Amino acid sequence: MFGLGLLFWMVYGAYCNGIAGLFHGLGFSLLGFVTGFGILFLVWILGGGGGGDVKLMGALGAWLGAKATFEVLLVGTLFACVFSITVLAWQFFVLGPERAKSRFLQSPDAKKRRRKGETEEQARKRLKASRRLVPFAVPVALATYLVVAAGIYKFPVLFALFS
C-alpha cells in the first residue's frame, strides 16, 4: 500500500508537471508516510498501540499526505476514545462494576493466569491483547472517510473521480 501510494503520487506529479512534479509527488507522499508512521511509532514505543497500527498509518500517509494524515490521526483518536468509553460503559452494565474493573482497569497477573505450556511472557502479551477495547483500524477507517469526504476538493484526482 505504501509503495503504490508513493508510485501513484510520483506518476501523477510527473504527468501534471513533468520532472519537478515527480519530485513534488515523491515529497508529498514521503512526508505523509513520515507523519503517520512517525507519530504511531512513538505511540507504539510507549506501549500504546500495535505494530499493525504503525504500518497502517504509514501506508495511509503515503496516500493522503502529511496534513490529511494528521487530521485522520486526530479524528481517529477521538473516535477511538468515544468507542472505548462506550465499550467500557457497556461492559460495566453487562459484567457489573467489579468484573469490568478487573478485566479492563487492573493489571493482569500473568503468573496466575498462564495456560498450559505458556511462558509468563506469552501469558502477559495474551492478557494485554485481550484488554484492548477497540482495534485502532476501525476508527482510522471512519476518520479517513470523513477527512477525505470533507476535503475532497483539495485532492484534484479524487475530485475528478467523484464529480
N, C-alpha and C positions, 0 to 999 in steps of 0.2 A: 504494500500500500504506500509506504514511504517512497519507494523507487518510482512508482507510477505517478505520484504527485509531483515529484521532482522533474520527471521527464515531461509530464503534461505542461507545467509552467515554463519549462525551458523551450519546448516546441511552440507553445502559444506566444511566448515573448519573442522568439525568433520570427515567427510568422507575422506578428504585428510590427516589429521594429528592427528586424534584422539581427545582427550580432550583438548590438547593445541590448536589445530586448531579451536575447538569450541569457545574458548575464543578469539582467534585471529579474527575469523569471527564476533563475537559479538562486539569487539572493533572497527573493520573496519567499520561496519555498524553504530554503535552509533556515531563515530567520524564524519562520513559523515552527519548523521542527525543533529548533533550539528552545523556543519558548515553551512549547508543550512538553517536550522531553525533559528539559532542564528543571522546570517547576515541579513536575511529578517525580522526577528523580530525587530531588531534595526531600519531598514528602515520603518517598519510599525509604530513603536512607534513615529518616527519623522514625520509621516503623509505622507509618500511617497510610499504607496502601500496598498494592501488589505490583509485581513487575509487569504484568499484563497491562495495567493502567498506564504505566510509564510508556510502554511501546505504543499503545493505542493513541495517547495524546501526541506522541512524537509524529506518528504517521498522519494523524488528523491535521496536525500543524503544518505538515508539508503541503497539504491541500488548501488550507484556509489562510495561511499567512499568520504573522505574529499578532496583529490586532484582533482578528476574529478568534484566534485560538485562545487568547487571554479572556475574551468575552465568554467563550464556551466554558472555560475553566471556572469563571466566576458564577455563571448561571448554573452550571452543572453542580458546583459545590452547594449552592443554595438549594437546588432540587434534592441533593443527597441529604442535606440537613433536614429538610421537610419530610422526606421519605423515612429517614431514620427515626425521627420523633414520632411519626405515625406508627411505625412498626413497634417501637418501644411502648407506646400507649396501648396498642392492640394487645401486645403480649402481657402487659400489666393487667388488663381486664380478663384475658383468656387464662393465663397461668396463675394469676394472683401476684401480689406485690413481692412476696419473698422469693418465689421461684424465678420471676422475671429479674429480680435484683441479682440472684446468684448466677443466672445464665449470662447476663449481659454486662453487669457492672463490677463483678468481683473477678479477681484474677483466678484462672483455673488452676487447680492443684494437679499437675501432671503426674506426680508420683502415685497418687491415689486412683487416678482415672486412666491408667495405661491399659491398653488392650493386650491380649496375648501376643507375645513376640515383638512388641513395640518398645522402642527405646524411649527414655524420658523426653529426649529432644523431639522425636517424632510425635509423641503424645502432645507436647506443648504446641507444636505447629498445627496439629489437627484441631486442638481445642481453640486455639486463637482463630483459625479459619472459620470454625463453626459459630463464633461470636459475631462475625461480620453481618451487619444488618442488611445492607443493600449493596449489590455489586455496582461499582462506580460507572461501568459501561452504560447502564440504563439511564442514569441522569445525564451522562455525557451525550448519549444519542438524542435525548429530548432537547437538551440545550443546543446541540448542533442544529437540529431542525429549526428551533426558534431563532437562533442567531442568523442562520443563512436566510430564513424567510424574512426576517426583519431587515437584513442588509443586502437583499438580492440585487438591488440596483447598483451596488458597489462592485459586483463581480460581472463584468461585461459578458463573459461566456455563459454564466448561469442566467443572466437576464435574457440573452438571445435564445437560450434553450426553453425558457418558461414563458416567453411572451409570444 
